[in-house]
Amino acid sequence: METQNIEYKKLWKDEFLKEICAFANAQGGTLYVGIDDNGKTVGVADAKNLLETLPNKVRDTMGIVVDVKHQLKDGKNIIAIIVEQSSVPISYNAQYYVRSGSTKQELRGTALQEFILKKMGKQWDDVYHDTATIDCIDPKAITYFIKRSIAAKRLTPGSIGDTPQEVLENLRLISDDGKLKYAAILLFAKDPLRYFTGVQFKIGRFGTDEADLRSQNIVEGNILQMAGRVIELLKDKYLHSYIRYEGMQRIEELEIPEDAFREILYNAIVHKQYTGAPIQMRIFEDHIELWNEGNLPENYTIETLMHKHASKPRNLNIADIFNKAGFIEAWGRGYKKIQDGFKAANLPMPVFKTAFGGVEVTIPRPTKDQANDQVNALQLTDNQQTILEFIKTCDQANDQVNTQVISQKLKLSYSTVKRAIYVLLKNNYIKRVGSDKSGYWAIVK
């Protein structure tokens, strides 16, 4: 059976040099000549000739050395071509192939660029831009980063006042001759869209299906502040927020657990392939779909992400800056935080899947009943609970109580009762019956 590391061929053809190239660019492997696709041994008639010619043919076309061996299987001659994994990119006729599963794939475009960088021990965001200079950097973005990093205790207060040049030098995002890494442009540039077409976050509100687009917005600018801008836009225009009170403090909460939601946004921004399409968010009445281009790390699946795993960011420099700003951790715990956040809010878990060369997450929006549960999930103080129970008892006995009566009966100060009443009223535990002067408090049924 053919696998990631094994390939069968009935007879030798020079076009199978592509298979050897693919093995060398992946994890290595063995190509057997004289065995058909079903694993049946058919043998080779020219074993001696292949033993002599194949090593030279591989060396001359690809510059690598393979181990070619004669073997007997089921009493027949076969040839085993053993290919070691190469530490540098290997091409055949100026084309690059890689083994994926039990097939070979030709690498082109962005996939080829990322492959070559990886073989060189670098990542895409580690490359220096030819023309971008320190002038394209937004000082406000640098200041924002410093303040967030100090708050997260990743930088010391002494960093305040550092120039953009000094900050980028300390972060190793600028070369000695002033060239900026791709990461520096994405994170801090005034207009990174001038340099990379995929630095956008598209948001659309849809009706019954994707053909029913009701409204849309595009968020642009540096990716360090992108998640915050997206959240503010969603609060202002697209999602519901629920208001509750703790004492006299008004607290506004997004319908989706905000910390967990930010973690989802950070994942999309940090792991995006920035030579591809913009991040896309589709908002429907009952759910949200968020998609970013970029395949999962090698040998990772969605199931891998849902459990304890090592962090393997696509863009190492970008992930490092988001970590220093306190947005993400460096331990692969992001998906666990997402799960914990939705569980704590008693909401259905988001569903992740690979789709269209990227990762898509479907986030259920709370139903009306779930939304009411969120609003009513107020942790009452002892005094608030005592007053609520007293009003409930009086209500059941058809006794009408006002603030003054509650203060006298429970031996609490009038101001204490008044503050508690304010909270219970605003959070829909109680209601006012009658006028302010002669009315009374009753439980909301």
N, C-alpha and C positions, 0 to 999 in steps of 0.2 A: 504493500500500500504506500502510495506516495505521500510524503509529509513535508513539513517545513524544511527538513534537512535531507530528503531523499527524493531522487528523480529517476525514472526508468525510461530507457529508449531501446527499441528493438535493434536498431543499427545506428551507426554514426553518420551525422551530417554536420557540416561546418556551421550551420545555423544554430547548432546547439551550444556554440561558444557563448551565446547570449545567456544560457542557463548557468554556465560557469561564472560569468560576470555577475549574475544575480546572486549566486551563492556567496561570492567574494564580498559583495556589498551588504550582505545580510549577516547571518550567523555562521556562514560556512555550510558545507554539506557534501553529499556524495552523489555523483551521477553515474548510474550503472548502465553500461551498453551491453545489450544481449538479453534484456528482460523487457517484456511488453508492458503496456499500461495496466494490465490486470495482475501483474506480478508473476507471470508465467515465464520460465526460463526458455529462451529460444536459441541462445548462443550466438557467437560471432565467428565468422570464417576467417577474418583477417586480424586476429588478436595480436600477432607479432608486429604487424605493420603499425597498428594503433599504438602499441607500447612505445614505438620508436618516434612516431610523428606527432602524437598529441602534445607531449610536454613542450616541444619546440613551437608548435602552433599557438598554444596558449600564451607562452612567454612572448612570442613575437607580436601578437595582436593586443595583448593586455598588460604585458610587463609583469606578470605574476608567475610564480612557480607552483605547480600542482603535482600531487603524487599520483601517478598512474600505475595501477597494479593489475596483474593478471590473476583471476580467481576461477576456481571450478565450482559450479553450482548445478546440482542434478546431473553431474557427469558432463556438463557442457562448459565451454570457455566463455567467460564474460570479462569485461573490463570495468574496473572501478576507478573513477576519477575523483580523488579526494581533494576538496577545495577548503582552504583555511579562510577564516574571516579576515578581511583586509582592514588595516588601520587607516588607509587613505582611500578616497573615491576611485573606483575602477570603471573605465569606459571600454566599450567595444564598438569600433567604427564611429567614434565620437558620440556614442549614445550610452546612457546609463540605465542599468537594470537592477532591480532589487527583488529578492524572494519575499513573497507575502503569502503565508499559508502554503499551499502546494502549487502555487502558480508564480510566474514572474511578472513583473510590471515594469514598464518603461517610465522613467522619471522625467518630468518636464516642468517648466515654469517654476512656480513657487515651491512645489514638492522637491524639485531638483536643487533649488537654492538652499532650502532647509537641510536637505540631506548632505550637501557638500559642507555647509557650515558645521553640522553636527560631527562629521568626520574630522573636521579641523579643531574640534573641541570648543566651538563657539555656537552662539544662538543668533537668531535673526536680529534681535534688539541690541546685540552687542556690536553690530557693524557701524562704522563711522560714515556719516553722510559727507558727500564731496563738497557741497556748497553751503550748508547751514552753518551759521556762526553764532556767537554769544548774543548778537543783536536780536536774534529771533526769540530769545527767551523772555518770558513775562516775569518781571520782578515780583508781581503780586502772587504768582503761582509759587515762586520760591518762598516768599514770606508765609504763605498758607502752609506749605510743607513743613517749614521750620516750627511753626506754632503747633501743628498737629503732632509732630515728632517729639517736641518737648512735653506736650500733654501726655503722650504715650510713654514718656520716660525712655525714649530711644535716643534723644539728643539732650545735651545739657543747655541750660538757659544762656550759657556763654555763646551759643550759636546765633543768637539774635544779633543782627547787624552785619552778619557775613554777606559778602557780595554774591550775586549769582555765579560769578566765576569761581569763587572760593567754595561755594556749596557744590557745584558740579565737579570740581577737582576732588573734593573730599569723597564724593559719591562715585568717583572714577567713571564719569560720564562724558568727559571731555579730554581730548588728547593734548599733548604738550604743544602742538602747533595750532590748537584752537578748534579742531574738528569735533563735532558733536556726535555722540552715538544716537542711533535711531531712538533708543529709549528716552534720552534727554528731550528730544523734540516732541515725542508723544506726551511726555509727562508735564513739560513746562513751557512749551512754545506758545506764543501769542495766537498763532493760527497753524496748528499742525496739519490742517487739511491742505495747505499749500504743498506739503511734502508727501503726504500719504492719503490716498483717496478713501480709505476705509475708516477714517476717524470720525464716525458719526454714530448716533444712537437714534434710530427711527422709532417713533411711537405712533400707533394708530388705534383709533376706537372703531370697532366693527359692530354691525348689527347681527343678523342671523347667521352670516357666513363671511368668508374672506372677500367675497365680491361686493359686500355691503359696507364700504368704508364711509364712516360718518365724519371723522375729523382726524387730523394728523399734525405732528410736530417733529422737528429734527433738532436734536441737541448736538452742538458742536463744541470745539474748544479742547483744551488739554484734558487728558483722560484722568488725571489725578483728582480733579474736581467734578468729573462727569457724573458719578453716582449721586452726589449731593444735588446737582442740578436736575437730574432725572427725578429724584424723590420729590423735590419741591414742585416740579411740573405736574407730577402725578397727583400730589395732594391738592394742587390748585385747580386741576382741570379734569382728571380722569378717574380717580378713586375716591371712595368715601372716607371720611374721618369721623370718629366718634368722640364726643366731648363728655368728660366726667370731672368731678370735683373732689379734691381732697382738702378738707377745711375750706379756706377761701381761695385755694389755688385751682385754676382752670387747667385741665390737662386734655390735650387733643391727641388722639391715637389713631394711626392709620388702620384701615380695615384688615390689613395683612400685618403680621408681626414685623415691625420695622427693622429690627436688628437682623432677623433671619432674611428679610427681603434684601437688605443691603448686602448681605453675604452672597446672595444669588447674583446681584448686580456686579459685585467685585469679581466673582468667578468669571462672569462673561467678559468683563473688561480686561482682566489680567491675562486670561488664557486665549484671547482672541488672536486670530491670524490677521494682522493689519494690512496685508497685501490683498485681502479679500473684501467681501461685501460688508456693509455696515451692520452693527448689531440691530436686531429687529424685535420690537415688542408689539404684539397684537392683543388688544384688550377687548374681551367680550363681556357680556352681562354676568356669566357664571364662571369665567376663568380667564387667565392671562397666559399667553404663549411668548416665551422669550427664547430667541435663537442667536447664537454667535458662531461664526465660522471658525474651524480649527478642530482637527481630530484629537482624540484622547491620546495620552502618552502611550508609547509602545508597550504592548502586552497588558494594557489597562482596559477594563470594561466599566460600564455603569455600575455593575455589581461591586467592582473593586472600590469605587469611590464611596459606596454606601457603608463601607466598613473601614477599619483602621488601615491606613495605607501611607506610604511615603509620599511627600510632596514632590511632584515633578512638573514645575511650571513651564509652559511653552516659552514664556518671555522672562528669563531669569532676572534681568535688571529691573524690569517693571515690577515683578513680584517683590523684589527686595525693597524697592521704594515704598510700595503699598504696605509692606510689613513695618518699615521704619516709621511710617505715618500712623501706625496703629490700626490700619484698616483690616489687615488679615494677619493670620499666624503663619509660621513657617513649618507647621507640623502636620499638614494634611487633615486638619480637624474641621475644615469649613463645612462640609456636608453634615457632619455630626451636629454642628451648631444650628444649621438650618432645620434638621429634624427635631432638635430639642425645642427650638422656638415655636414651631407649628404645633408640637405636642402640648406645650405649655398653654397655648391659646385654644386648645381643643378644636383645632382645624385639621382638615385632611392634609396629608403629606403631599408636597409637590412631586411630580413624576418626571424623572430625567430619562432622556433617550438620545441616541445618536441619530442625526438626520441631516441629509444634504451636505455632508462633509463638515458637520459641526455638531454642537450639542444643543438640544432643545429641552426646555423645562416648562411643564404645564403646571400652573399655580391655580388651584381652585379658589374662587372668591367666596366669601362667607354668604350663606343663605340669610334670609331675614331673621330666622330663629337664632342662627349662630351669631349674627350681628347683635341681637338683643342680649344674648348671653355675654358677649364681650362688654357691652355697655353696663350690664348689671354686675359684672365681676369686680365690684368695689370691696376692698377690705375695710370694713367698718371698725372704728375705734370702739373701746369698751363703752364710752359714754353714748356714742351714736347707736350702738346695738341696744343698750339699755333703754334709750328714749324710743327707739323703733318698737321694741317689744311692749313698752308701756302704751304707746299709741295703738298698737294692734289689740291689746287687751281691752282698752277703752272702746275701741271701734266695735269689737265683737259684742260688748255690753251696751252698745248704743249710747255710750257716754261721750259727750262732746268736750274735748280738751283743747285749750289754747296754750301758747308758749308760757304764759304766766302760771297756769295750773301745773304744767309739767315741771317747771322750776320749783314750785312749792312742794309738790308730791315727792319728787325725787331728790329734793334737797341739793339741787345743783344751781349754780349762779345763772341768772337770767341770760348773761352774755354767752355762757357755755352752751345753754340750750339753744339759743338763737343761732350760733354757729353750726351746731349739729343739725338743726332743722333745715338750714340753708343747704347743707350737703345732701340730706335725705330727699329734699324737694327737687334739687337739680338732677339727682340720679334716679328720679322717678320711683322712689320707694313710697312717698307720701304725696298727698295733694291737699290743696286748700279748698275748703267748702265754705261758701259764703264770703262776706266782705272782709277786708283787712281788719276792720274794727270789731265786728261781732261774729266773725266766722270761727272755724275750728279745723284741726288737722285730722285727716283720715288716711287709712291705708289705701294704696292703689291696688285695686282688685286685679 
